[in-house]
Structure formats: structure tokens, C-alpha cells
Amino acid sequence: MTMLRDPSVKYRPFPQVPLENRQWPGRTITHAPIWLSTDLRDGNQALIDPMDAEKKTRFFDLLVKCGLKEIEVGFPASGATDFDYIQGLVRSGRIPDDVTVQVLTQAREDLIRTSFDSLEGARTAIVHLYNAVSPAWRRIVFGMEMPEIKQIAIDGAKQLRDNAARLPGTDWRFEYSPETFSTAEIDFSIECCAAVMDILQPTAEKPIILNLPATVEAATPNIYADQIEYFCKHLPNRDRALISLHTHNDRGTGVAAAELGLLAGADRVEGCLFGNGERTGNTCLVTIALNMYTQGVDPELDFSDIDQVIQTVEYCNNLPVHPRHPYGGELVYTAFSGSHQDAIKKGFAARERQNDEKWEVPYLPIDPADLGRSYEAVIRVNSQSGKGGVAWVLEQDKGLKLPKRMQANFSLVVQSLADETSRELGAEDIWGAFENAYLAEDGKRFQLVDWSESHAGADRIFAGKLTIDGGARSVSGRGNGLMSSVVAALAEAGGPALDIIDYSEHAIGHGSDAQAAAYVECRTADGKSLFGCGLDTDVATASVRAILSAANGA
């Protein structure tokens, strides 16, 4: 098969919606919608291996824990597996009082009756009726005209009414979908919905749910928003209906379509956790909810332990969550690029100085801690990384806060290692490289054995026992301070002549377990910069080790 040179021969641009004075572009989302999870129905039917009862139960419990109040639990007329699971769920007492379960059915008498029977005994339940209304379905699938399609919806609504009367022990609610809404004539969809409402007689206190699915995403999300706003403006008795959105991701904009649909007047969103569903999937409830969260809107869903949610979803669906999936992916809070790492590191440093809780860290639109993630994996190092990333890993893993020029010096060591290994470097790799470059004494020219300090007037005298070039030696030096006296002792023993141009120190940890970290930058007679680091429980000894570390770099 070859692609045509001119695709317009096969495809037609989607028509505009005749919507005047559209309002949705000027609105913002200010509160959470009603959420419906269809993971156990729409998501389940898209799996290679559909969930068994154990997996469905585990998934149901997860949805309840996350805060879902409406859950579509299956298609009971599809067979005994779904029917038995739904009836067992109702009888088990597992459904909390504030959670309403929902089932889906086609507009056929026997299927509708079976759907009601599966929910018998539930405190409250939603039966979701649908029939396709678009031209392609009327012409290709059914061979029917508009009046016949509308009659299917009317007959189905009558069955909903009559079966609810047959089982009065449940508080029944109804949902109707003009399936394939997004590719149908909007006025005909409105006509079918109005006819269903005439049969079921919803009220403002007990409204019908009218679901307007983008069964197959066929246009840009602004077109879908126009369709929703047009529908809301022209539906009779709009106050007696909750408008629900069910978007798919065929064009990759399922989340955007749902968000714009909310701006256009919808009240409810149907979707799946992490976007599972047929073809390219349903809209992702996690993404939409956390998009709201990052705008200061409480989504009324709890994803504070996102890894536990992912673990359950992957187990039940037997499908992985992509490492780049928004908010939940393994790598979405991780930076490898040096410039990104530097900005993130500075963002966290600035946050430590803040006096408020406002989140403002470059490249991180949400605080990973809000989702139960640690900061350890925010920066990871490979051949694309820079000094900021390397410094971040050392600070997070070992508590070391390298001076900026030393960061640059050590990043060259790490870059060489990354190029040599052609892989990501873990914290152990980086720490090993740091130890070898600055801390290790075995095999190095200067090794500290012991030292002491005395005073001669204003001068300080360093007396040390060192191993120099493999032999034990006693050395001494005089200076105006400890560090200058160490430098003098090294020069006296044949070591390099050094000028100290920068020194810093800090504590690692607190209390009796605290350790001192000392950093020094020296310059040789020929202008070369040398860097050293020393660690010890005593800050003076750490300073001595730092100077020897720099000397070994010569």
C-alpha cells in the first residue's frame, strides 16, 4: 500500500460549528468537575487480557481510595464474567455510601433488563444507555434514517423507566449518550437527548446525565468545545441535565478537548487513569486532575502516592505507564541536560530562602513531593549533564556543597567517565569518581599520618607526619595561620608551591555524628588551579586534608 500524493482525495477537513458569540475562550476552570472512572469498563474492554474479578476488585478499591465518587464497573450484558462481578460487588458491601456505580448498555430491551438485574440491591446506581447517531453509523452500520435512530433512543429510555419501576429498592439514575456525538449533526444529537428527557422526566434536583462522546477524535479540541457550548445553549431544560465529556485520544488531544469542554459548560468528565482505552486511549484523569492542581484548583482526587497508583494500574492492566507520561512517568521529574540541572538546583536553593509556600522551581511544574516522589531522582547524570547536576547528586547523596569553581573542575572528571562508559552515571559512580579525584590517599604522593600545631608569637607552626612518595617523613612549616603553615611545610618537603585563593567549609549532619567538609582552591607558580577536599570529624584536620588533596592534584 502506498500513500496518495494528495490526501485531500481521501479526507475532508472537519466543518466549523455555527456558534456565535462563543464564551469558552474567555473562561477558566475554577472547580473540579464530577469525575467518572471508566477503567473497569471502557479501559477493560481495550486490554489484550481483560481483568479477572481479583484485578477488578483491586482496581475498584484503588479508585475509591483516590476519591472517585462515580465508577463505571462494567457491561453486564456482555457475559457472565461482568454480570457476576457486578452483582458480587453490590452484595459484598464493598461500595461506600458516597460512591455510585454505573453500568453501560446498548438500547436493547434484553440488555437493559440484564443491566438492571446486575445492580439489584445497590443503594444507588447509574444505568448508562447509548446508541450511535452519526451519519456514517446511520448509513453504513444500521441502514437507518434519523427518525429510526431517534426511535431507538426513545424505546431505550422507556425501558430505563420501566425497569427502574420494576426494582424500586434502588435509587436509579440515568445517563444517555448520543454515541459518536462529535461526528454527528449537533441539532440531531440535541433532538435525541430531548426525546430521552421527555420520557424520563428528569428534574433539577435529580438531573439526567447526557454524555457527549468524542467516540473517535476527529477535529481540533476547539471544535469539540464549540460543539459542547452549542449543545448547552440549545438543549431544552438545560438545568435538568448534567453534561458529561468522554474524549478519546486519536489525535493526541484528548486531555485538551476535555479541558476546553469544561470551559464550554460541561459538568462531568469520564476517563481512565493514565489514559488506557481503545486505540490511542481515553482521556487521562490523572493528567486533567493534576493540571487543575498546578493551577491552584483542588481536583478533589488524591494522587499523593502516585507510585502506588501506578503499581496497581500496571498490575491490573498488564500495561506499563510510559516513563514520559505526564506527572506519573518515571522520568518526568528528571533532568539530564546540564542547563536544566543548573536551573533546577538554583530553584531549590532559592526555595530554601523563601518565606512562603509558593512553588517556583524551573522545569518542575509541580512539586514531586506532592505526589509522594523524593528529590533524589530529579537530577540524573549522563554525558549531557553539567556541573550543576553533578553538584546536586553529591549534595543530595552525601551532603557535600561544592564551591562553584570546584563544581566545574569535578564535572570534567564526570564528563570523561560518562563518555568512557556511554551510560547514565548513578550516585555511586559519581561518589567513586569524587573519592578518587579528591579524597583517596592510597597511591597518592602525599598522605596524612598525624599532625599537631603550635604557636610562635603571631605565627602558627604545623608539624606533621606524612607519607611522601611512599616514605614516612616528618615535616614542618611556619605561617600566619594553619593553612599557610601546611602549604609552607609541603614546599619545604619538596612539594608544589601553592597559593590559596579560596577556602570554604560546612558541616555535614548534626550532633555527635556531624562531619566537617573543607574545600580549597590553590594556584601553582605556573598559574594552574588545583582543587582539594577534606572530610573529618575535626574541621582543622579536614582543612589539612583539603590542602594535601590539592597538592596531590599537581
N, C-alpha and C positions, 0 to 999 in steps of 0.2 A: 504494500500500500504506500502510495506517495501523497504528500500534501499538495493541495491545489495551490497554484501561484496566487490566485485571488480568492481569499477565504470568504469574501462577501458573497460569493456564489452560493455558499452553503449556509452562512449565518447572517442574521439580521440584528441590527442594534436594537436594544430594548427601548420601547417607547417611553416618553416622558409621561408623568402623571399630571392631569389637568387640575393642578392645585393652585389656587390663587391665594395671595397673602399668607404664604406658609409661615408658621410661627416657630417651628422646632429649631431653626438655626440660631435663634437668639436665646434659647433656654439652656439651663444647666441641670444636671442630675443632683438633687438635693436630699434625697432619701432613698432607702433601699426599696426595691420592688418586692412583690411576693415571689418567692423562688419555688420552682418545681424541679426536682431531680427526676430525669427520665433514664438514669443509668440502668435501672433494673428492667426497663422495657426497650426503649429505643437503643440504648447502649448495648444491652444484652443481645438483641437480635443481630447486631453487627459483628459479634465475636465469632471467630473461627470455631471455638468450642464454647458454646453458651454456658453460663454459670449453672451449677447444680444448687440444690437447696442450701447446702452449707455455705457456699460462697455468697449466695443471695442474702442469706441471713447476716453474714459478716458485713456485707456491703450496706445493708439496711441499717445496722447498728452504727456504722460509721456516719451515714448520712444524718441520723438522729443526733449523734454526738457533735457534728459540725453545725447543727442548728436548722436543718431543713424542716419546714413545717408541712410541706406537701410533697409526697413521694409517689411517683407512678411505679407501681410494683409489678406490672406485667400485663400480658394479653391473655386473659384466662381462657378465651375460646380457642386459642391456638393449640391446646392439647392438655393432657393430664398433668404434665410437669408444672406448667404455670398455674393451672387451676388448683392443684393440691398445695403448692407452695403458698398461694394467696390465702386459701382457706385455712391452712395451718397457721399462717401469720396472724390472721384475725383471731383464731381460737387460742393462740398461745398467750395472749395478753401482752405481747411484746410492743404493741403500738402505744406510745404515750398518748395521754388525753389531748395534748395540744398538737398532735400530728395527725394529718389526714392522708389516707392512702387513696390512690387513684388507679383505675384500670382503663384500658383502651379497648374499643370495639368498633368494628365496621357497622354500617347501618343495615343490619340484617336481623330479623326477628329472633332466630335461634341463637345467634351470637350474643345479642343483647341480653337475652334471658340468662344464658350461661354466665355472663359477666356479673349480673346482679347476684346470682346464686353463689358465686365465688366470694362475695363480700358479705354474705348473710351473717349477721351477728356483730358487724362493725358498729362502733358508736356513731361515726360519721364517715362518709366515703364520697368520692367523686367518680362518676362514670363519664368517660370521655368518648363521645360519638364523633365519627368523621365520615365524610365522603368527598371524593375528588370532584372539583368543579371547573377546572381549566379547559380551554378549547381542545388541547391535544388529547386529554383524557376523554372528553366527551366524544370526540371524533374517532380516536384510534382504539381506545380501550373499551368503551361502553357502546359506541354507536348510538348515542342518545342526543336529544336536543335539550336546551335549557329547561323547559318545563318538566321533563322527565327527571333530570338531575335534581331539580328543586323538590320534586315529589319524594325522592329518596330521603332527603333531609327531613321532610315533614313526617313521613312514615316512621323514620327512626326516632324523631322527637316524641311521637305518640307512644312508641314502645318504651322510651325512657319514663314517660309519665305513668304508664300503666304498670310497669314493673316496680316502680317506686311505691305505688299504691299497694302492690301485692306483698311488699316486705316493709311494713310501716315501722319496724323496730329500729331502723337506721335513719339517721338524718342525711338524706340524699342530696347531693349537689350535682350539678350537670355542667359539662363542658362540651362545646361543639366546635369542630374545626372544618371550615371550608378548605379541605386539603388542596394543596397546590395553589394556595391563595396568591402567592407572589407572581404567578404567571397567568392568573385569571383576570377577567374583567372585574374591576373593583365593585362596580354597581351591582353585578350579578352576585358577588360574594355577600354584599350587604343585603340583597334581596333574600338569599338563602338564610342568612343569620336572622333576619327579621321574621321570617316564616317560622323558624325554630322557636324564637322567643314568643311568638303568638301562641304556640302550642303549650310551652312550658310555663308561661306567665311568671317570669322572674320579677323580683321587686328590688328596690334599692337596698333593703335590709338583707335580702338573700338573692344576690345577683347571679346570673349565668356567667360562665367563663367562655368567652369567644376567643379561640386560639387562631392566630393568623400566621400560618407557617410559610417560611421560605423553604418549601419542601426540597427544591433544588435551587441553590443560589444562582440567580440569572442576571443580576444587574448590580450596579454600584450601591453601596449602603444608603446613599442619599435618596435613591429611588424607592427603596424599601421604607425609609422614613416618610417620604411623601405619601406612599400607599397607606401607611398607618394613620397619618394625620387626616387624610381624606376620609378614611373609613370612620374615624372617631367623629369627624364633623358631620357626616351624613347618616350615621346609624340612628334610626328612631329609638327613643328611650335609652340613650347612651348611659344614663345614670343607673340603669338596671343591668349593666354588663361590666365585667372585668375583662380588659383587653390583654390577651396573653401573646407573647412572642415565642416563636420556635424557629430559630435560624440555623441553617446549615452552612458549611464552610467551603463549598465548592469553588468559590472564587478567592478564598483565603481571607474573607472579611466578615465572617460570622459574628465575631465579637463586636466589631464596629456597627454592623447592622442592628444588633440588639441594643447597643447603647443609643444609637440615633433613634431607634424605635421607641425607647423610653422617653427621649426628648419629645417625640411626636405624640405622646399621650398614653402610651401603654402602661399597664399596671403590674404586669407579671412577666417573668422570664422563665422559659423552660430550657434545660440543657443538661449536660453531663460534666462530671468532674474531669478536668483535663481534656475535655472535648472529644471523648470517644463517641462513635456513632458511624452510621453508614457512609461509605465513600470517604470523603475527607473529614467527616465527623460533624457532630453537633457543636453548638457554641459552648465555650468553656466557662462553666460557672465560677471556677476559681479565678480565672483572669478578670471577668467582669466584676466580681465582688472585690478583688484586691485593687483593681483600677479605681473603684469608688473609695476604698480605704486610703489610697495615696492622695486623694483629693479632699480628705477630711470628712468623708461621709461614712457613717457606720453601716457596713453592709449587712449587719445582723447575722453573719455567718462566721464561724470560728475556724480559722486555719492557722492557729498559733502553734500547732505541731505539724507542720507541712510534711515532714519526712514520714511521720506515722500515717498520714493520709495517703501519701504516695505508695508506701509499702502495702497498704491494704488494697488500693486500686490496682496496683500491678499484679498482686496475687489473684484477685478476683477476675480481672480482665485477661490475665496472661499476656499483657501487652506492656512494653516499657513506656515510661514517661520520658519524652525526649530530653536530653541534657540541656537543651536550649529553650525548653518550654517556659513561657513567662511565669515568673515567680517561683515555680516549683522545680525547674530543671537543676540538675546537679551543678551546672557551670554558670548559672545566670547571675550569681553574685561574685564571680571570679574574674580577675583581670590578669592577663599575661603581658599586655603591652606596657612598656616602660612608662610612657607618658600617662597612661591611665592609672598605673600603680602610684605614681608620684602624686597625682591629684587626689586619689583616694586616701593615701597616707596623710596628706596635708588636711584633708577634710576631717579625718578622725582627730588629728591634733587640734584643729580649730574647735571641734565639738567638745573636747575636754575643757576648753576655756569658756564655753557658753554658759549663760545664766538661765536659759530656757530649754524646753524640750523640742523645739523646732528641729526637724530633720533636714539637714542640708549637707550631704556628702556627695561630691561629684561622682558620677557614673553609678550611683546606687539610688534608684528612685524610691526604695523602701528600705527600712532598717531590717536586715536579715534576722536580727534578734526577735522582731515581732512575729516571725514565723517559726521560731524555735531553732534557727540556724546560728552557729557560732561565727566569729570573725576570722577563725583560723584559715579558712579556705578562700577568703576574699581576694587575697593576692597569692598567686602561684607563679613559679619561676620557670622559664624556659629560655630559649635563645632570643626571644623577642623582649625579654624583660630588661629593666634598668635598675639603677641604684636604689630608687625608692622601693621597688618590690623586694629586693634583697634585704634592705634595711628593715622593712615591715616584717618579713619572716623571722629575722633574728630577734626583733623586739617582741613579737608575739610568742615565739617558741622559747627564747632564752632570756628575755628581759633586757637585752643589750640595746642601747640607744647610741648608735654610731654617729659621730660628727659628720657633717655633710661631705667634707673632702675625703674622709675615710670611706664613706659610702661609695663614692666614685672609684676610689682605689680598689676596694674589695669587689665591686661589680665587674671589674676587668677579670678578676680571678674566676668569678662565677660564669661570666660570658665564655671564657676559654673552656671551662668544664662543660657548659651546655653545648658548645659547638663540638666538643670532642665526643660527648655521649649521644648527641642528637635525640634527646628526650627531655621530658619535664624533670626538673630537679626538686626533690622533696626537701622537707626541713632537715632531715638527717644528712642529705647530700651537702646542703649549704653550711650546716654546722661543722661537718667534717672538713670542708674547704676552709672555713674560718679558723678552725683549730690549727690546721696545717700551716696556714699563712701567718698567723699571729700568736698563737698560744703554745703550740708544741715546742718542746725544747730538745727532745731526742734527735740527735743528728745535727743540731744547730750549733753554731760556733760558740755562742755564749749561753751558759746555763747557770742559774742561780742555785747555790747551795745554802748559804746563810749570809746574814748581813747585820751590821749594827751601825749606830750613828752616835757621834759625839760633837761637842761644840768647842771651838777655839775662838774666843771673842765673838765677833759678829759672824764668823764663818761656821759652816757645817762640814763635818768630816765624815765621809762614807767609808766604812771598812767592810769589805765583802769577801766571801769565799765563793769563787766561781769555778766552773769548768770551762776552760777556753781551749778550743781546738782539741778537745779530748783530754786535756791535762788539768789537774787541780791547781788553782793559783789563788793567792791572797792579793787583793788589790785595794787601793785606797785613793781617795780624791777629795779635794777641798773646793767648796763653792759657797755661794751666798744662800743656798737652800739645798734641800735633799736632792732634788732632781739635777741641779747643776753639779753637785758633788759626784753623783753617779756618772754623769757624762765625762767629768774630769778623770774619774777612775778608769773608765773604758779607754780613753785616749792615752792615759799613762801606760795601760797594758797592751798597747798596740792596736786598739780598736779604732773605728772611724771617728773622725772629728765631727761632732754634731752640734747644731744649734736648735734649741727647742723653740718652735714658733707657735705651737698651740697645745693646750692641755685641757682635758675635761675629765670629770669623774661623776659617778652616780651610784646609788645603792641599788641592789637587786634584792627584792624581798624585804621582809620586816623582822624585827626582833632578833632572837639569837641565831636564826638561820640566815640572816642578811649577809650579803656578799658585796664587796666593792668592785666596781669596774672602772678602770682607768684607761684613758686613750691619750696618745701623744702623737704629734706630728713633728718630725725633725727635718732639718735640711743639712745636706752634706756640703763639703767645701766646694764641690763642683755644681752645686745647685739642685741636686736630686732630692726629692721629697721622700721620706720614709715614714711609715705609719706603724704604730705598735699598740698592743692592747695587753693589759694585765688584769687578772682576776685573783682576788684573795679575800679572806675574811678581814684582813687588815688593809686599810686604804693606802698606808705608806708602802707596804710590800707590793700592793697592786701597782703603784706608781713605778717602783723599781723594775718590776717585771715588764711594764709597758715600754720602758726605755730599752731594756735588753731585747725586747721583741722588735723594736725599730732597728736596733743595731744589727740584729740577725738578718734584717731585710737588705742590708748593704752587701 
